[in-house]
Amino acid sequence: MKEIIQKISAVCMTLVVLFSTMSFTFDMHYCGTTLVDIALYKEAKTCGMKQQVSDKATCSILPKKSCCSDKQLTIDGQDELQNSFDTLTFEQQVFITSFYDSFINLFKGLETNVVPFKEHSPPFLVKNIHILNETFLI
């Protein structure tokens, strides 16, 4: 059980470090005020209205303005990670070690199922009182 908890905590810490250092780019295509498509790490698909407006603009004298717009949202991850365990105070170190020790000890002894009345025999049943009184739990 202790090994499982250690593996789970290691995986969680790995995911925290991974997602805090990664950068994400969301590309969004709007047609008017309606969101048509959203894409992660690549260009969003268009609705085709930009091509129709540009084709008509070549034929007419006045160019028409497109109703479509593209927006890009970039979330930058951090570039430098620093080990902060050497800057912990003594009180913080004591708290972390005591919390870890108490958390691990919560699951100690759960592997064995102790039944305290296993050695005792059940009492002798003279009459079944529930049947005699006709009281049943429904």
Secondary structure, 3 states (H helix, E strand, C coil): CHHHHHHHHHHHHHHHHHHHHCCEEEEEEEECCEEEEEEECCCCCCCCHHHHHHHHHHHCCCCCCCCEEEEEEEECCCCCCCCCHHHCCHHHHHHHHHHHHHHHHCCCCCCCCCCCCCCCCCCCCCCCHHHHHCCCCC
